[in-house]
Amino acid sequence: MVIVFIQQGLTKFPASIDDAQIYELPYLVWWFVVHGELGSGLGLLVGGVFLFFNERFSWLGDLITRFSGFTIGSIMTGVIWIGQPDSLIDVLLYDNFHVILWFGGLYFAMRGNRI
């Protein structure tokens, strides 16, 4: 999941108005999407590093992981919403990649770094 979000963030970086217009989004929303994807991928990575290398600050790694998971869930909700699906069944059948990423973000937001 880390690799997917870092890769997606880097392919959209730097955020430009032309790219935002392709998806019919305001530039500010597009800027948050680009930086949110990159930041959430890096946040999951850093949160895991805090867990394994520094036990004293493991709470900070857990907080970073939870925030990154919330960000992933928010971005995936927006992606699914922008696709304007006809029904929930259409989302589950034809947009399963984003649904899986949404559930992954939900997992990290609720579970954090607990093993």
Secondary structure as GFF3:
##gff-version 3
##sequence-region A 1 115
A	DSSP	alpha_helix	2	12	.	.	.	ID=ss1
A	DSSP	alpha_helix	17	22	.	.	.	ID=ss2
A	DSSP	alpha_helix	27	53	.	.	.	ID=ss3
A	DSSP	alpha_helix	58	82	.	.	.	ID=ss4
A	DSSP	alpha_helix	88	94	.	.	.	ID=ss5
A	DSSP	alpha_helix	96	111	.	.	.	ID=ss6
###
